[in-house]
C-alpha cells in the first residue's frame, strides 16, 4: 500500500495542525490586512468578513478603492454585490493605508503576478507589498502570501524583504505562510467555503496560525511542511488543467486530419469509462492564471537544471488552435467571399470563459484572435452579455447590442466562449440568408445536423 508523502498532512476540523490545538483566542482577536482588492483579495476579504473577521483592505489603484467603498463591484462574481453591501464600511474597511491605531495582526498578499515578455516571473507587485507590510510588521504577526508564484518565491523574495524592512526575524518574531488561491472565477465564494485550503509555512507555528484563520471559513485544511511544497501545489493544479485542455485540442487536430468528429470521439471515449474524462476541444487555454502558471512551473524547473519538454509542448499546442481557426476563416473568405468588401466577422464571447459567468477578459483567447485579425481585412464586431461595451470597443471590435444583431450582420461568425446564452441561438434568423455564411463553433455547442436546413450556412467546429 502506498504511504502518504512526508510533506502532506490532511487536517479535518477541529484538530490543530501538526497535532497542536489552534488557539481560539488568537483567531478571534485576529485583524486581517489585505493588500490587493482584485478578484483574489476582495473575494477572500469579504469571505473572511462574513465569518466574523475584521478586515482592512488596500489597493494601489485609487479607482478600485473608490468603487469598492461605494459598494459597487469592479468585476463580475456571483454573490459579490450582496457581500459588498453587507460588509463594506463595517467588517471590511477599504483604506489607502492600514490603520496605525489598530494595525492588522495577519496580512494577506493578494496582488497579481504577471510574466514578462521574456516569460519570466514579474514579482514587482509582490516586492512592493512585502515592503509595505514590513513597515508595519510587529512581533507576533503573520504574513500569508496568496498570489501564485514560482517555487521558492516566499522564502527567497518575500522573507528577506520582510526581515529587512521590519528588523524582525521570520520564524522567531513573525510567522510566514503560503496558502494558494484555487477558486474558479464566477463561483469563488462557494469554493472558498468548500475547497480544501492548502497551507505551507516557514515553521509549524506559521501553518497552525494560518490554518486557524481558514478553519473559520472552510471545513478542511491540507497542511504541508514547507513553503515550497504549497507553492508547487497551485502550479500543479493549473498546469495539469492546461495539459488536459491541450491534449483535447491535439486530439481535435488529429481527428480533423482524418475527417472525424473530435467531440463525438471524446464523448465515446468518456462514456462509462472510469479512468479518463477528456475535456472537449476549445479555442485554446485562456484566463489570467492558466496562461501563465505553466511558465512559472517551467521557470522553477529550469532553476534546478531540468527543462520540461512536456510543458513546452503544452504551450505550443495552446497557441496552435487560433492559427487553425484563422486559417479556416481566411480559406472560407477566399473561396466564398472574395468579391465582398469588407468581409464582416462577428464574435460571440469576449470574456476568457463563458461559464461560470465572468466579465474577465484577461488572457482571453478572443484578445489573441483580435491581435491576429488586425493583420487581415476583416471588419470585426461582436457581443458578450457579461462584458461591458466599452471593454469590447477597447479590445478592437465594434460592439453590437444583441446576439441577433451579430447573427444578422456578419458573413463569418465565431463562438469564442461557452456562455450559456450562446447555446440556444435563434438559428431561424439565418434561414433568410441568400449569401454564404461561415459559422465557426469553436466550443462545439451545436451539432452539424442542426444546420441541414440552412443551405447557405457553412458550419464548422473544433
Number of C-alpha atoms within 10 A of each C-alpha: 3 4 5 9 8 8 12 17 16 14 20 15 13 13 13 19 25 16 10 11 12 20 12 11 8 13 20 14 12 18 19 24 25 28 27 25 24 17 20 20 24 23 22 23 27 24 23 21 23 17 14 14 21 23 27 26 27 22 22 15 12 12 11 19 20 13 12 21 18 14 19 15 16 16 16 17 21 17 14 22 13 12 18 21 15 16 19 19 17 13 19 27 21 23 16 14 13 20 13 8 6 9 17 25 21 24 24 27 23 28 26 22 21 21 16 11 8 6 13 16 20 15 20 13 17 23 15 14 24 26 20 18 24 22 14 17 26 17 14 12 21 24 28 25 26 23 23 26 27 25 22 16 20 24 19 10 14 22 21 17 20 26 19 13 16 19 14 16 15 21 17 11 15 23 26 28 30 32 28 23 19 21 18 15 23 23 16 24 20 14 16 21 18 14 15 20 24 26 31 29 29 21 17 20 21 25 29 24 25 29 28 24 20 22 23 18 19 19 16 20 25 18 27 27 19 21 24 20 20 24 28 19 19 23 26 14 13 18 24 16 16 23 21 17 23 28 19 22 25 19 19 23 20 12 16 14 8 9 9 13 14 24 22 12 15 18 14 11 14 15 11 10 9 7 8 10 14 15 17 22 25 25 28 26 26 24 17 17 20 19 22 24 25 24 21 23 23 22 20 22 15 12 11 8 9 11 14 13 9 10 18 13 12 21 19 11 21 23 16 16 24 20 12 13 20 15 12 15 19 15 12 17 21 12 10 14 20 11 10 11 10 12 18 19 23 29 27 26 27 30 29 25 25 22 15 15 20 22 22 22 21 16 19 23 28 27 20 15 16 16 13 13 16 12 8 12 13 18 17 20 22 28 24 25 20 17 18 13 18 11 14 22 14 10 16 16 22 18 22 20 13 13 19 15 15 23 22 14 15 20 23 26 25 23 24 27 28 23 23 13 13 20 13 9 13 11 12 10 12 18 13 10 13 11 11 16 24 22 21 21 24 22 22 20 16 17 14 13 8 10 18 12 11 18 14 17 20 16 19 18 24 24
